[in-house]
């Protein structure tokens, strides 16, 4: 079964992406999530803005 991530973790990931000083792969490594998760969360966040 896949691991469920907390909403707080998602916010930290998106905040780090918005800050813009680290590549997605490094953010994923530091926060211990899959790089694809970072990418997916960014896509979802941008899709829900419109």
Secondary structure, 3 states (H helix, E strand, C coil): CCCCCCHHHHHHHHHHHHHCCCCHHHHHHHHCCCHHHHHHHHHHHHHHCC
